[in-house]
């Protein structure tokens, strides 16, 4: 049995990180925050960039700890039963739980890249420069615009990461979706690709998804309880 898992923001809510599209999701409670993670407004407006840096500084991901669902997936990998762990999350909690076969479709919030020359640094370094009086720090190498190594709305996913995720979805015998609305493309299409390739599709999510009718099993229980229970039966 080959198991591939796709996770979204819902897996981290039990760790204190709000999701985006759930009943109390960030895009519903703070809709103006969408521009802080959209590449067009980010490039066009220095004030959006300043607010975006502060948004990253305030993220609960800095102090969040992996929950039982993260740990169960790491244990599944250690047992040699997980092929790939594909995540839309940028919080790094899977790696902190011990997972290594992680494909970060939307990047990671703790790195920084220059959009001009591609130079890389860390978010901590950028925040230190902000604290020192640079509200919108520019690249020290070329003066270009800096952003975190997350994929913003309006940007394309890393080509090779997406290609590997597609291969993992197509070759697995069980594809488990955890805590994602399956509304963001192209990540959402992975569930359909897996089902079309003959995999058993299991969806663990509190709200309905567009792929529920293709699933062999849909689980609505709290994720931090449902995932460990589910994985123990696979």
mmCIF file of the C-alpha atoms, coordinates in Angstrom:
data_MODEL
# 
_entry.id   MODEL 
# 
loop_
_atom_site.group_PDB 
_atom_site.id 
_atom_site.type_symbol 
_atom_site.label_atom_id 
_atom_site.label_alt_id 
_atom_site.label_comp_id 
_atom_site.label_asym_id 
_atom_site.label_entity_id 
_atom_site.label_seq_id 
_atom_site.pdbx_PDB_ins_code 
_atom_site.Cartn_x 
_atom_site.Cartn_y 
_atom_site.Cartn_z 
_atom_site.occupancy 
_atom_site.B_iso_or_equiv 
_atom_site.pdbx_formal_charge 
_atom_site.auth_seq_id 
_atom_site.auth_comp_id 
_atom_site.auth_asym_id 
_atom_site.auth_atom_id 
_atom_site.pdbx_PDB_model_num 
ATOM 1   C CA . UNK A 1 1   ? 0.000   0.000  0.000   1.00 0.00 ? 1   UNK A CA 1 
ATOM 2   C CA . UNK A 1 2   ? 1.360   3.398  -1.029  1.00 0.00 ? 2   UNK A CA 1 
ATOM 3   C CA . UNK A 1 3   ? -0.032  6.345  0.948   1.00 0.00 ? 3   UNK A CA 1 
ATOM 4   C CA . UNK A 1 4   ? 0.178   9.989  -0.085  1.00 0.00 ? 4   UNK A CA 1 
ATOM 5   C CA . UNK A 1 5   ? -1.285  12.766 2.058   1.00 0.00 ? 5   UNK A CA 1 
ATOM 6   C CA . UNK A 1 6   ? -2.309  16.315 1.177   1.00 0.00 ? 6   UNK A CA 1 
ATOM 7   C CA . UNK A 1 7   ? -2.719  18.744 4.069   1.00 0.00 ? 7   UNK A CA 1 
ATOM 8   C CA . UNK A 1 8   ? -4.123  22.245 4.334   1.00 0.00 ? 8   UNK A CA 1 
ATOM 9   C CA . UNK A 1 9   ? -4.605  24.894 6.996   1.00 0.00 ? 9   UNK A CA 1 
ATOM 10  C CA . UNK A 1 10  ? -7.162  22.828 8.904   1.00 0.00 ? 10  UNK A CA 1 
ATOM 11  C CA . UNK A 1 11  ? -4.509  20.467 10.225  1.00 0.00 ? 11  UNK A CA 1 
ATOM 12  C CA . UNK A 1 12  ? -2.846  23.337 12.095  1.00 0.00 ? 12  UNK A CA 1 
ATOM 13  C CA . UNK A 1 13  ? -5.901  24.886 13.746  1.00 0.00 ? 13  UNK A CA 1 
ATOM 14  C CA . UNK A 1 14  ? -5.478  22.620 16.787  1.00 0.00 ? 14  UNK A CA 1 
ATOM 15  C CA . UNK A 1 15  ? -1.983  24.127 17.082  1.00 0.00 ? 15  UNK A CA 1 
ATOM 16  C CA . UNK A 1 16  ? -3.482  27.608 17.351  1.00 0.00 ? 16  UNK A CA 1 
ATOM 17  C CA . UNK A 1 17  ? -3.051  28.721 13.726  1.00 0.00 ? 17  UNK A CA 1 
ATOM 18  C CA . UNK A 1 18  ? -6.345  29.904 12.159  1.00 0.00 ? 18  UNK A CA 1 
ATOM 19  C CA . UNK A 1 19  ? -7.407  28.460 8.824   1.00 0.00 ? 19  UNK A CA 1 
ATOM 20  C CA . UNK A 1 20  ? -8.438  30.629 5.875   1.00 0.00 ? 20  UNK A CA 1 
ATOM 21  C CA . UNK A 1 21  ? -11.808 29.510 4.505   1.00 0.00 ? 21  UNK A CA 1 
ATOM 22  C CA . UNK A 1 22  ? -13.479 27.838 7.488   1.00 0.00 ? 22  UNK A CA 1 
ATOM 23  C CA . UNK A 1 23  ? -16.380 29.373 9.427   1.00 0.00 ? 23  UNK A CA 1 
ATOM 24  C CA . UNK A 1 24  ? -13.901 31.458 11.450  1.00 0.00 ? 24  UNK A CA 1 
ATOM 25  C CA . UNK A 1 25  ? -11.251 31.588 8.762   1.00 0.00 ? 25  UNK A CA 1 
ATOM 26  C CA . UNK A 1 26  ? -8.913  34.524 8.283   1.00 0.00 ? 26  UNK A CA 1 
ATOM 27  C CA . UNK A 1 27  ? -10.354 35.524 4.911   1.00 0.00 ? 27  UNK A CA 1 
ATOM 28  C CA . UNK A 1 28  ? -13.783 35.873 6.564   1.00 0.00 ? 28  UNK A CA 1 
ATOM 29  C CA . UNK A 1 29  ? -12.711 37.619 9.767   1.00 0.00 ? 29  UNK A CA 1 
ATOM 30  C CA . UNK A 1 30  ? -10.002 39.799 8.171   1.00 0.00 ? 30  UNK A CA 1 
ATOM 31  C CA . UNK A 1 31  ? -10.795 39.994 4.434   1.00 0.00 ? 31  UNK A CA 1 
ATOM 32  C CA . UNK A 1 32  ? -8.416  42.938 3.896   1.00 0.00 ? 32  UNK A CA 1 
ATOM 33  C CA . UNK A 1 33  ? -5.527  40.615 4.750   1.00 0.00 ? 33  UNK A CA 1 
ATOM 34  C CA . UNK A 1 34  ? -5.890  39.017 1.325   1.00 0.00 ? 34  UNK A CA 1 
ATOM 35  C CA . UNK A 1 35  ? -3.956  41.876 -0.253  1.00 0.00 ? 35  UNK A CA 1 
ATOM 36  C CA . UNK A 1 36  ? -1.060  41.215 2.135   1.00 0.00 ? 36  UNK A CA 1 
ATOM 37  C CA . UNK A 1 37  ? -0.520  37.836 0.482   1.00 0.00 ? 37  UNK A CA 1 
ATOM 38  C CA . UNK A 1 38  ? -1.333  38.846 -3.115  1.00 0.00 ? 38  UNK A CA 1 
ATOM 39  C CA . UNK A 1 39  ? 1.648   39.574 -5.338  1.00 0.00 ? 39  UNK A CA 1 
ATOM 40  C CA . UNK A 1 40  ? 0.070   42.459 -7.285  1.00 0.00 ? 40  UNK A CA 1 
ATOM 41  C CA . UNK A 1 41  ? -0.737  44.705 -4.307  1.00 0.00 ? 41  UNK A CA 1 
ATOM 42  C CA . UNK A 1 42  ? 2.498   43.617 -2.627  1.00 0.00 ? 42  UNK A CA 1 
ATOM 43  C CA . UNK A 1 43  ? 4.640   44.810 -5.534  1.00 0.00 ? 43  UNK A CA 1 
ATOM 44  C CA . UNK A 1 44  ? 2.648   47.972 -6.162  1.00 0.00 ? 44  UNK A CA 1 
ATOM 45  C CA . UNK A 1 45  ? 2.297   49.411 -2.665  1.00 0.00 ? 45  UNK A CA 1 
ATOM 46  C CA . UNK A 1 46  ? 5.094   49.872 -0.083  1.00 0.00 ? 46  UNK A CA 1 
ATOM 47  C CA . UNK A 1 47  ? 2.427   50.201 2.630   1.00 0.00 ? 47  UNK A CA 1 
ATOM 48  C CA . UNK A 1 48  ? 1.078   46.740 1.757   1.00 0.00 ? 48  UNK A CA 1 
ATOM 49  C CA . UNK A 1 49  ? 4.620   45.382 2.053   1.00 0.00 ? 49  UNK A CA 1 
ATOM 50  C CA . UNK A 1 50  ? 5.074   46.993 5.459   1.00 0.00 ? 50  UNK A CA 1 
ATOM 51  C CA . UNK A 1 51  ? 1.786   45.526 6.662   1.00 0.00 ? 51  UNK A CA 1 
ATOM 52  C CA . UNK A 1 52  ? 2.679   42.148 5.156   1.00 0.00 ? 52  UNK A CA 1 
ATOM 53  C CA . UNK A 1 53  ? 5.939   42.003 7.122   1.00 0.00 ? 53  UNK A CA 1 
ATOM 54  C CA . UNK A 1 54  ? 4.047   42.775 10.324  1.00 0.00 ? 54  UNK A CA 1 
ATOM 55  C CA . UNK A 1 55  ? 1.452   40.143 9.420   1.00 0.00 ? 55  UNK A CA 1 
ATOM 56  C CA . UNK A 1 56  ? 4.257   37.570 9.215   1.00 0.00 ? 56  UNK A CA 1 
ATOM 57  C CA . UNK A 1 57  ? 5.762   38.821 12.473  1.00 0.00 ? 57  UNK A CA 1 
ATOM 58  C CA . UNK A 1 58  ? 2.432   38.333 14.259  1.00 0.00 ? 58  UNK A CA 1 
ATOM 59  C CA . UNK A 1 59  ? 1.899   34.808 12.917  1.00 0.00 ? 59  UNK A CA 1 
ATOM 60  C CA . UNK A 1 60  ? 1.183   32.230 15.629  1.00 0.00 ? 60  UNK A CA 1 
ATOM 61  C CA . UNK A 1 61  ? 3.416   29.851 13.651  1.00 0.00 ? 61  UNK A CA 1 
ATOM 62  C CA . UNK A 1 62  ? 6.421   31.290 15.507  1.00 0.00 ? 62  UNK A CA 1 
ATOM 63  C CA . UNK A 1 63  ? 5.353   29.614 18.745  1.00 0.00 ? 63  UNK A CA 1 
ATOM 64  C CA . UNK A 1 64  ? 2.931   26.904 17.568  1.00 0.00 ? 64  UNK A CA 1 
ATOM 65  C CA . UNK A 1 65  ? 3.680   23.278 18.340  1.00 0.00 ? 65  UNK A CA 1 
ATOM 66  C CA . UNK A 1 66  ? 2.801   20.252 16.178  1.00 0.00 ? 66  UNK A CA 1 
ATOM 67  C CA . UNK A 1 67  ? -0.414  18.543 17.250  1.00 0.00 ? 67  UNK A CA 1 
ATOM 68  C CA . UNK A 1 68  ? -1.443  14.892 17.273  1.00 0.00 ? 68  UNK A CA 1 
ATOM 69  C CA . UNK A 1 69  ? -2.257  14.905 13.547  1.00 0.00 ? 69  UNK A CA 1 
ATOM 70  C CA . UNK A 1 70  ? 1.199   16.237 12.601  1.00 0.00 ? 70  UNK A CA 1 
ATOM 71  C CA . UNK A 1 71  ? 2.843   13.677 14.863  1.00 0.00 ? 71  UNK A CA 1 
ATOM 72  C CA . UNK A 1 72  ? 0.759   10.806 13.466  1.00 0.00 ? 72  UNK A CA 1 
ATOM 73  C CA . UNK A 1 73  ? 1.871   11.648 9.931   1.00 0.00 ? 73  UNK A CA 1 
ATOM 74  C CA . UNK A 1 74  ? 5.508   11.763 11.031  1.00 0.00 ? 74  UNK A CA 1 
ATOM 75  C CA . UNK A 1 75  ? 5.085   8.342  12.644  1.00 0.00 ? 75  UNK A CA 1 
ATOM 76  C CA . UNK A 1 76  ? 3.504   6.994  9.453   1.00 0.00 ? 76  UNK A CA 1 
ATOM 77  C CA . UNK A 1 77  ? 6.619   8.083  7.566   1.00 0.00 ? 77  UNK A CA 1 
ATOM 78  C CA . UNK A 1 78  ? 8.966   6.559  10.146  1.00 0.00 ? 78  UNK A CA 1 
ATOM 79  C CA . UNK A 1 79  ? 7.056   3.299  9.763   1.00 0.00 ? 79  UNK A CA 1 
ATOM 80  C CA . UNK A 1 80  ? 7.844   3.369  6.032   1.00 0.00 ? 80  UNK A CA 1 
ATOM 81  C CA . UNK A 1 81  ? 4.200   3.659  4.999   1.00 0.00 ? 81  UNK A CA 1 
ATOM 82  C CA . UNK A 1 82  ? 4.100   7.251  3.670   1.00 0.00 ? 82  UNK A CA 1 
ATOM 83  C CA . UNK A 1 83  ? 5.291   8.057  0.164   1.00 0.00 ? 83  UNK A CA 1 
ATOM 84  C CA . UNK A 1 84  ? 4.913   11.851 0.149   1.00 0.00 ? 84  UNK A CA 1 
ATOM 85  C CA . UNK A 1 85  ? 3.376   14.446 2.448   1.00 0.00 ? 85  UNK A CA 1 
ATOM 86  C CA . UNK A 1 86  ? 2.134   17.279 0.257   1.00 0.00 ? 86  UNK A CA 1 
ATOM 87  C CA . UNK A 1 87  ? 1.194   20.435 2.149   1.00 0.00 ? 87  UNK A CA 1 
ATOM 88  C CA . UNK A 1 88  ? -0.323  23.780 1.287   1.00 0.00 ? 88  UNK A CA 1 
ATOM 89  C CA . UNK A 1 89  ? 0.837   25.099 4.657   1.00 0.00 ? 89  UNK A CA 1 
ATOM 90  C CA . UNK A 1 90  ? 3.766   27.454 5.178   1.00 0.00 ? 90  UNK A CA 1 
ATOM 91  C CA . UNK A 1 91  ? 4.095   27.014 8.955   1.00 0.00 ? 91  UNK A CA 1 
ATOM 92  C CA . UNK A 1 92  ? 6.779   24.294 9.012   1.00 0.00 ? 92  UNK A CA 1 
ATOM 93  C CA . UNK A 1 93  ? 4.909   22.221 11.606  1.00 0.00 ? 93  UNK A CA 1 
ATOM 94  C CA . UNK A 1 94  ? 5.203   18.981 9.632   1.00 0.00 ? 94  UNK A CA 1 
ATOM 95  C CA . UNK A 1 95  ? 8.989   19.239 9.675   1.00 0.00 ? 95  UNK A CA 1 
ATOM 96  C CA . UNK A 1 96  ? 8.983   20.151 13.346  1.00 0.00 ? 96  UNK A CA 1 
ATOM 97  C CA . UNK A 1 97  ? 6.951   17.008 14.026  1.00 0.00 ? 97  UNK A CA 1 
ATOM 98  C CA . UNK A 1 98  ? 9.652   14.959 12.296  1.00 0.00 ? 98  UNK A CA 1 
ATOM 99  C CA . UNK A 1 99  ? 8.319   14.555 8.749   1.00 0.00 ? 99  UNK A CA 1 
ATOM 100 C CA . UNK A 1 100 ? 10.962  14.609 6.017   1.00 0.00 ? 100 UNK A CA 1 
ATOM 101 C CA . UNK A 1 101 ? 9.140   13.571 2.822   1.00 0.00 ? 101 UNK A CA 1 
ATOM 102 C CA . UNK A 1 102 ? 7.413   16.964 2.687   1.00 0.00 ? 102 UNK A CA 1 
ATOM 103 C CA . UNK A 1 103 ? 6.512   18.814 -0.512  1.00 0.00 ? 103 UNK A CA 1 
ATOM 104 C CA . UNK A 1 104 ? 5.670   22.445 0.330   1.00 0.00 ? 104 UNK A CA 1 
ATOM 105 C CA . UNK A 1 105 ? 3.409   23.539 -2.524  1.00 0.00 ? 105 UNK A CA 1 
ATOM 106 C CA . UNK A 1 106 ? 3.079   27.083 -1.185  1.00 0.00 ? 106 UNK A CA 1 
ATOM 107 C CA . UNK A 1 107 ? 6.602   27.491 0.178   1.00 0.00 ? 107 UNK A CA 1 
ATOM 108 C CA . UNK A 1 108 ? 7.640   28.388 3.702   1.00 0.00 ? 108 UNK A CA 1 
ATOM 109 C CA . UNK A 1 109 ? 7.158   31.619 5.643   1.00 0.00 ? 109 UNK A CA 1 
ATOM 110 C CA . UNK A 1 110 ? 10.523  31.558 7.408   1.00 0.00 ? 110 UNK A CA 1 
ATOM 111 C CA . UNK A 1 111 ? 12.670  32.247 4.349   1.00 0.00 ? 111 UNK A CA 1 
ATOM 112 C CA . UNK A 1 112 ? 13.038  35.460 2.320   1.00 0.00 ? 112 UNK A CA 1 
ATOM 113 C CA . UNK A 1 113 ? 13.883  35.859 -1.361  1.00 0.00 ? 113 UNK A CA 1 
ATOM 114 C CA . UNK A 1 114 ? 14.716  38.877 -3.517  1.00 0.00 ? 114 UNK A CA 1 
ATOM 115 C CA . UNK A 1 115 ? 12.392  39.189 -6.505  1.00 0.00 ? 115 UNK A CA 1 
ATOM 116 C CA . UNK A 1 116 ? 15.162  40.955 -8.409  1.00 0.00 ? 116 UNK A CA 1 
ATOM 117 C CA . UNK A 1 117 ? 18.279  38.810 -8.095  1.00 0.00 ? 117 UNK A CA 1 
ATOM 118 C CA . UNK A 1 118 ? 17.021  35.760 -6.211  1.00 0.00 ? 118 UNK A CA 1 
ATOM 119 C CA . UNK A 1 119 ? 19.253  36.283 -3.160  1.00 0.00 ? 119 UNK A CA 1 
ATOM 120 C CA . UNK A 1 120 ? 17.978  34.418 -0.111  1.00 0.00 ? 120 UNK A CA 1 
ATOM 121 C CA . UNK A 1 121 ? 17.966  35.202 3.590   1.00 0.00 ? 121 UNK A CA 1 
ATOM 122 C CA . UNK A 1 122 ? 15.662  34.568 6.545   1.00 0.00 ? 122 UNK A CA 1 
ATOM 123 C CA . UNK A 1 123 ? 12.502  36.198 7.808   1.00 0.00 ? 123 UNK A CA 1 
ATOM 124 C CA . UNK A 1 124 ? 14.230  36.758 11.138  1.00 0.00 ? 124 UNK A CA 1 
ATOM 125 C CA . UNK A 1 125 ? 16.901  38.852 9.393   1.00 0.00 ? 125 UNK A CA 1 
ATOM 126 C CA . UNK A 1 126 ? 14.239  40.924 7.612   1.00 0.00 ? 126 UNK A CA 1 
ATOM 127 C CA . UNK A 1 127 ? 12.361  41.551 10.854  1.00 0.00 ? 127 UNK A CA 1 
ATOM 128 C CA . UNK A 1 128 ? 15.610  42.562 12.581  1.00 0.00 ? 128 UNK A CA 1 
ATOM 129 C CA . UNK A 1 129 ? 16.166  45.167 9.842   1.00 0.00 ? 129 UNK A CA 1 
ATOM 130 C CA . UNK A 1 130 ? 12.610  46.431 10.321  1.00 0.00 ? 130 UNK A CA 1 
ATOM 131 C CA . UNK A 1 131 ? 13.261  46.760 14.051  1.00 0.00 ? 131 UNK A CA 1 
ATOM 132 C CA . UNK A 1 132 ? 16.400  48.727 13.206  1.00 0.00 ? 132 UNK A CA 1 
ATOM 133 C CA . UNK A 1 133 ? 14.396  51.295 11.231  1.00 0.00 ? 133 UNK A CA 1 
ATOM 134 C CA . UNK A 1 134 ? 13.796  49.855 7.730   1.00 0.00 ? 134 UNK A CA 1 
ATOM 135 C CA . UNK A 1 135 ? 10.016  49.422 7.467   1.00 0.00 ? 135 UNK A CA 1 
ATOM 136 C CA . UNK A 1 136 ? 10.276  47.936 3.963   1.00 0.00 ? 136 UNK A CA 1 
ATOM 137 C CA . UNK A 1 137 ? 13.749  46.350 3.737   1.00 0.00 ? 137 UNK A CA 1 
ATOM 138 C CA . UNK A 1 138 ? 15.201  46.029 0.257   1.00 0.00 ? 138 UNK A CA 1 
ATOM 139 C CA . UNK A 1 139 ? 17.697  43.457 -1.007  1.00 0.00 ? 139 UNK A CA 1 
ATOM 140 C CA . UNK A 1 140 ? 21.194  44.287 0.220   1.00 0.00 ? 140 UNK A CA 1 
ATOM 141 C CA . UNK A 1 141 ? 22.672  42.841 -2.982  1.00 0.00 ? 141 UNK A CA 1 
ATOM 142 C CA . UNK A 1 142 ? 20.639  44.601 -5.694  1.00 0.00 ? 142 UNK A CA 1 
ATOM 143 C CA . UNK A 1 143 ? 18.062  46.837 -3.976  1.00 0.00 ? 143 UNK A CA 1 
ATOM 144 C CA . UNK A 1 144 ? 15.179  44.698 -5.200  1.00 0.00 ? 144 UNK A CA 1 
ATOM 145 C CA . UNK A 1 145 ? 11.895  43.905 -3.438  1.00 0.00 ? 145 UNK A CA 1 
ATOM 146 C CA . UNK A 1 146 ? 12.053  41.199 -0.791  1.00 0.00 ? 146 UNK A CA 1 
ATOM 147 C CA . UNK A 1 147 ? 9.245   38.787 0.088   1.00 0.00 ? 147 UNK A CA 1 
ATOM 148 C CA . UNK A 1 148 ? 8.897   35.649 2.150   1.00 0.00 ? 148 UNK A CA 1 
ATOM 149 C CA . UNK A 1 149 ? 9.417   32.332 0.396   1.00 0.00 ? 149 UNK A CA 1 
ATOM 150 C CA . UNK A 1 150 ? 5.685   31.714 0.308   1.00 0.00 ? 150 UNK A CA 1 
ATOM 151 C CA . UNK A 1 151 ? 3.681   31.460 -2.895  1.00 0.00 ? 151 UNK A CA 1 
ATOM 152 C CA . UNK A 1 152 ? 1.392   34.482 -2.936  1.00 0.00 ? 152 UNK A CA 1 
ATOM 153 C CA . UNK A 1 153 ? -1.904  34.716 -4.776  1.00 0.00 ? 153 UNK A CA 1 
ATOM 154 C CA . UNK A 1 154 ? -1.026  35.569 -8.365  1.00 0.00 ? 154 UNK A CA 1 
ATOM 155 C CA . UNK A 1 155 ? 2.230   33.590 -8.345  1.00 0.00 ? 155 UNK A CA 1 
ATOM 156 C CA . UNK A 1 156 ? 2.810   30.162 -9.861  1.00 0.00 ? 156 UNK A CA 1 
ATOM 157 C CA . UNK A 1 157 ? 3.677   27.132 -7.768  1.00 0.00 ? 157 UNK A CA 1 
ATOM 158 C CA . UNK A 1 158 ? 7.252   25.792 -7.901  1.00 0.00 ? 158 UNK A CA 1 
ATOM 159 C CA . UNK A 1 159 ? 7.281   23.719 -11.079 1.00 0.00 ? 159 UNK A CA 1 
ATOM 160 C CA . UNK A 1 160 ? 9.280   20.723 -9.853  1.00 0.00 ? 160 UNK A CA 1 
ATOM 161 C CA . UNK A 1 161 ? 7.483   20.590 -6.489  1.00 0.00 ? 161 UNK A CA 1 
ATOM 162 C CA . UNK A 1 162 ? 4.116   20.510 -8.249  1.00 0.00 ? 162 UNK A CA 1 
ATOM 163 C CA . UNK A 1 163 ? 5.351   17.902 -10.736 1.00 0.00 ? 163 UNK A CA 1 
ATOM 164 C CA . UNK A 1 164 ? 6.513   15.634 -7.907  1.00 0.00 ? 164 UNK A CA 1 
ATOM 165 C CA . UNK A 1 165 ? 3.188   16.121 -6.116  1.00 0.00 ? 165 UNK A CA 1 
ATOM 166 C CA . UNK A 1 166 ? 1.338   15.076 -9.288  1.00 0.00 ? 166 UNK A CA 1 
ATOM 167 C CA . UNK A 1 167 ? 3.505   11.963 -9.605  1.00 0.00 ? 167 UNK A CA 1 
ATOM 168 C CA . UNK A 1 168 ? 2.873   11.082 -5.966  1.00 0.00 ? 168 UNK A CA 1 
ATOM 169 C CA . UNK A 1 169 ? -0.889  11.495 -6.409  1.00 0.00 ? 169 UNK A CA 1 
ATOM 170 C CA . UNK A 1 170 ? -0.927  9.316  -9.511  1.00 0.00 ? 170 UNK A CA 1 
ATOM 171 C CA . UNK A 1 171 ? 1.169   6.451  -8.126  1.00 0.00 ? 171 UNK A CA 1 
ATOM 172 C CA . UNK A 1 172 ? -0.389  6.045  -4.648  1.00 0.00 ? 172 UNK A CA 1 
ATOM 173 C CA . UNK A 1 173 ? -2.983  3.450  -3.672  1.00 0.00 ? 173 UNK A CA 1 
ATOM 174 C CA . UNK A 1 174 ? -4.467  5.668  -0.911  1.00 0.00 ? 174 UNK A CA 1 
ATOM 175 C CA . UNK A 1 175 ? -4.707  9.459  -1.108  1.00 0.00 ? 175 UNK A CA 1 
ATOM 176 C CA . UNK A 1 176 ? -5.670  11.186 2.142   1.00 0.00 ? 176 UNK A CA 1 
ATOM 177 C CA . UNK A 1 177 ? -6.800  14.815 2.169   1.00 0.00 ? 177 UNK A CA 1 
ATOM 178 C CA . UNK A 1 178 ? -6.582  16.550 5.543   1.00 0.00 ? 178 UNK A CA 1 
ATOM 179 C CA . UNK A 1 179 ? -7.875  19.975 6.486   1.00 0.00 ? 179 UNK A CA 1 
ATOM 180 C CA . UNK A 1 180 ? -8.202  21.657 3.122   1.00 0.00 ? 180 UNK A CA 1 
ATOM 181 C CA . UNK A 1 181 ? -11.266 23.026 1.348   1.00 0.00 ? 181 UNK A CA 1 
ATOM 182 C CA . UNK A 1 182 ? -9.883  21.794 -2.002  1.00 0.00 ? 182 UNK A CA 1 
ATOM 183 C CA . UNK A 1 183 ? -10.767 25.121 -3.562  1.00 0.00 ? 183 UNK A CA 1 
ATOM 184 C CA . UNK A 1 184 ? -7.274  26.412 -4.368  1.00 0.00 ? 184 UNK A CA 1 
ATOM 185 C CA . UNK A 1 185 ? -5.918  25.272 -7.711  1.00 0.00 ? 185 UNK A CA 1 
ATOM 186 C CA . UNK A 1 186 ? -3.852  23.516 -8.823  1.00 0.00 ? 186 UNK A CA 1 
ATOM 187 C CA . UNK A 1 187 ? -3.379  21.818 -5.434  1.00 0.00 ? 187 UNK A CA 1 
ATOM 188 C CA . UNK A 1 188 ? -7.042  20.804 -5.310  1.00 0.00 ? 188 UNK A CA 1 
ATOM 189 C CA . UNK A 1 189 ? -6.766  18.835 -8.564  1.00 0.00 ? 189 UNK A CA 1 
ATOM 190 C CA . UNK A 1 190 ? -4.411  16.356 -6.874  1.00 0.00 ? 190 UNK A CA 1 
ATOM 191 C CA . UNK A 1 191 ? -7.389  14.697 -5.174  1.00 0.00 ? 191 UNK A CA 1 
ATOM 192 C CA . UNK A 1 192 ? -9.102  14.178 -8.507  1.00 0.00 ? 192 UNK A CA 1 
ATOM 193 C CA . UNK A 1 193 ? -5.910  12.911 -10.142 1.00 0.00 ? 193 UNK A CA 1 
ATOM 194 C CA . UNK A 1 194 ? -5.453  10.340 -7.399  1.00 0.00 ? 194 UNK A CA 1 
ATOM 195 C CA . UNK A 1 195 ? -9.044  9.114  -7.696  1.00 0.00 ? 195 UNK A CA 1 
ATOM 196 C CA . UNK A 1 196 ? -8.811  8.927  -11.489 1.00 0.00 ? 196 UNK A CA 1 
ATOM 197 C CA . UNK A 1 197 ? -5.611  6.898  -11.155 1.00 0.00 ? 197 UNK A CA 1 
ATOM 198 C CA . UNK A 1 198 ? -7.404  4.309  -9.014  1.00 0.00 ? 198 UNK A CA 1 
ATOM 199 C CA . UNK A 1 199 ? -6.441  5.417  -5.514  1.00 0.00 ? 199 UNK A CA 1 
ATOM 200 C CA . UNK A 1 200 ? -8.784  5.171  -2.580  1.00 0.00 ? 200 UNK A CA 1 
ATOM 201 C CA . UNK A 1 201 ? -9.644  8.784  -1.709  1.00 0.00 ? 201 UNK A CA 1 
ATOM 202 C CA . UNK A 1 202 ? -10.230 9.724  1.932   1.00 0.00 ? 202 UNK A CA 1 
ATOM 203 C CA . UNK A 1 203 ? -11.150 13.300 2.893   1.00 0.00 ? 203 UNK A CA 1 
ATOM 204 C CA . UNK A 1 204 ? -10.853 14.546 6.469   1.00 0.00 ? 204 UNK A CA 1 
ATOM 205 C CA . UNK A 1 205 ? -12.274 18.055 6.671   1.00 0.00 ? 205 UNK A CA 1 
ATOM 206 C CA . UNK A 1 206 ? -14.817 19.891 8.791   1.00 0.00 ? 206 UNK A CA 1 
ATOM 207 C CA . UNK A 1 207 ? -16.613 21.437 5.811   1.00 0.00 ? 207 UNK A CA 1 
ATOM 208 C CA . UNK A 1 208 ? -17.757 19.954 2.485   1.00 0.00 ? 208 UNK A CA 1 
ATOM 209 C CA . UNK A 1 209 ? -15.309 20.011 -0.423  1.00 0.00 ? 209 UNK A CA 1 
ATOM 210 C CA . UNK A 1 210 ? -15.880 19.865 -4.205  1.00 0.00 ? 210 UNK A CA 1 
ATOM 211 C CA . UNK A 1 211 ? -14.346 16.368 -4.227  1.00 0.00 ? 211 UNK A CA 1 
ATOM 212 C CA . UNK A 1 212 ? -16.512 14.732 -1.565  1.00 0.00 ? 212 UNK A CA 1 
ATOM 213 C CA . UNK A 1 213 ? -18.576 12.918 -4.192  1.00 0.00 ? 213 UNK A CA 1 
ATOM 214 C CA . UNK A 1 214 ? -15.400 11.269 -5.544  1.00 0.00 ? 214 UNK A CA 1 
ATOM 215 C CA . UNK A 1 215 ? -14.226 10.160 -2.103  1.00 0.00 ? 215 UNK A CA 1 
ATOM 216 C CA . UNK A 1 216 ? -14.445 6.616  -0.792  1.00 0.00 ? 216 UNK A CA 1 
ATOM 217 C CA . UNK A 1 217 ? -14.682 8.009  2.731   1.00 0.00 ? 217 UNK A CA 1 
ATOM 218 C CA . UNK A 1 218 ? -15.419 11.453 4.164   1.00 0.00 ? 218 UNK A CA 1 
ATOM 219 C CA . UNK A 1 219 ? -14.627 12.181 7.810   1.00 0.00 ? 219 UNK A CA 1 
ATOM 220 C CA . UNK A 1 220 ? -15.946 15.285 9.600   1.00 0.00 ? 220 UNK A CA 1 
ATOM 221 C CA . UNK A 1 221 ? -14.502 14.591 13.080  1.00 0.00 ? 221 UNK A CA 1 
ATOM 222 C CA . UNK A 1 222 ? -11.925 16.986 14.618  1.00 0.00 ? 222 UNK A CA 1 
ATOM 223 C CA . UNK A 1 223 ? -8.704  16.558 12.647  1.00 0.00 ? 223 UNK A CA 1 
ATOM 224 C CA . UNK A 1 224 ? -6.351  16.091 15.584  1.00 0.00 ? 224 UNK A CA 1 
ATOM 225 C CA . UNK A 1 225 ? -8.502  13.142 16.674  1.00 0.00 ? 225 UNK A CA 1 
ATOM 226 C CA . UNK A 1 226 ? -9.517  11.751 13.277  1.00 0.00 ? 226 UNK A CA 1 
ATOM 227 C CA . UNK A 1 227 ? -6.094  11.601 11.619  1.00 0.00 ? 227 UNK A CA 1 
ATOM 228 C CA . UNK A 1 228 ? -4.310  9.439  14.222  1.00 0.00 ? 228 UNK A CA 1 
ATOM 229 C CA . UNK A 1 229 ? -7.327  7.107  14.291  1.00 0.00 ? 229 UNK A CA 1 
ATOM 230 C CA . UNK A 1 230 ? -7.521  6.897  10.496  1.00 0.00 ? 230 UNK A CA 1 
ATOM 231 C CA . UNK A 1 231 ? -3.814  6.307  9.969   1.00 0.00 ? 231 UNK A CA 1 
ATOM 232 C CA . UNK A 1 232 ? -3.800  3.491  12.512  1.00 0.00 ? 232 UNK A CA 1 
ATOM 233 C CA . UNK A 1 233 ? -6.296  1.605  10.325  1.00 0.00 ? 233 UNK A CA 1 
ATOM 234 C CA . UNK A 1 234 ? -4.581  2.037  6.965   1.00 0.00 ? 234 UNK A CA 1 
# 
